[in-house]
Amino acid sequence: TSGVELVFVAACHSEKAGEAFVNAGVKHVIAVRVTERVQDEGARHFQNQFYLSLIRGNTVKNAFNFAQTSLESMSGLLDAKEARKYLLLPEDADHEVRIFPDLREGKVEDLTIPLSKANLPTSVPQFMGRNHEVQVIVQKFL
């Protein structure tokens, strides 16, 4: 069995990839139905709510349900069916497991690189070379 307990396959049509992780021994896998595409805004919201719920000590199943319910509440902004595109695999498994049972209280810091203002990829601070210099120059004009 794998030492990995949870995998979130954050991609459209990712059910088959999710099943591959299950077959490799991962106990809890979140994926998107093979017939579905997800909207970027909805995917970010679902992931944020899922992970926040997990680090608050909820079980994988409760965190998944919380993320679905939270996404459904955005139905005015997104397709009402968006939340049901996600799967928790394997479907017949016990997901009443806490991944982070003993986290101490503390400050949560989001280290996500902010989205670019244009269609250019976000600058990665550790990246060096001419591409980085060109990106810095282009960003100055935006």
TAZI-V398750 format. One record per pair of residues at least 4 apart in sequence whose ideal C-beta (glycine too) atoms are under 7 Angstrom apart, sorted by the first residue. I is the first residue (numbers start at 1). J is the second residue. If there is no record, write none. Layout:
I|J / I|J
This chain:
1|25 / 2|24 / 2|25 / 2|26 / 4|26 / 5|27 / 5|28 / 5|99 / 6|28 / 6|60 / 6|99 / 7|21 / 7|26 / 7|29 / 8|30 / 8|47 / 9|14 / 9|17 / 9|18 / 9|29 / 9|30 / 9|31 / 10|43 / 10|47 / 11|32 / 12|32 / 12|36 / 12|37 / 12|38 / 13|32 / 13|34 / 13|36 / 13|37 / 14|18 / 14|31 / 14|32 / 15|19 / 15|31 / 15|32 / 15|33 / 15|34 / 15|87 / 16|20 / 16|34 / 17|21 / 17|31 / 18|22 / 18|29 / 18|31 / 18|87 / 18|89 / 19|23 / 19|89 / 20|24 / 21|26 / 21|29 / 22|26 / 22|29 / 22|89 / 22|90 / 27|93 / 28|60 / 28|95 / 28|97 / 29|89 / 30|64 / 30|86 / 30|87 / 30|88 / 31|87 / 31|89 / 32|36 / 32|38 / 32|85 / 32|86 / 33|85 / 33|87 / 36|85 / 38|42 / 38|43 / 38|82 / 38|85 / 39|43 / 39|78 / 39|82 / 40|44 / 41|45 / 41|78 / 42|46 / 42|71 / 42|78 / 42|82 / 43|47 / 44|48 / 45|49 / 45|70 / 45|71 / 45|74 / 46|50 / 46|67 / 46|71 / 46|86 / 47|51 / 48|52 / 49|53 / 49|66 / 49|67 / 49|70 / 50|54 / 50|63 / 50|64 / 50|67 / 51|55 / 52|56 / 53|58 / 53|62 / 53|63 / 53|66 / 53|67 / 54|58 / 54|63 / 54|99 / 54|100 / 55|100 / 55|103 / 57|98 / 57|100 / 57|101 / 57|103 / 58|62 / 58|63 / 58|66 / 59|63 / 59|95 / 59|96 / 59|97 / 59|98 / 60|64 / 60|95 / 60|97 / 60|99 / 61|65 / 61|88 / 61|95 / 61|96 / 62|66 / 63|67 / 64|68 / 64|88 / 65|69 / 66|70 / 67|71 / 68|72 / 68|83 / 68|86 / 69|73 / 71|82 / 71|83 / 72|80 / 72|83 / 74|78 / 75|80 / 78|82 / 81|85 / 88|95 / 113|122 / 113|124 / 114|122 / 115|122 / 116|120 / 116|121 / 116|122 / 117|142 / 118|142 / 120|135 / 120|138 / 123|132 / 123|135 / 123|136 / 123|139 / 127|132 / 128|132 / 130|134 / 131|135 / 132|136 / 133|137 / 134|138 / 135|139 / 136|140 / 138|142
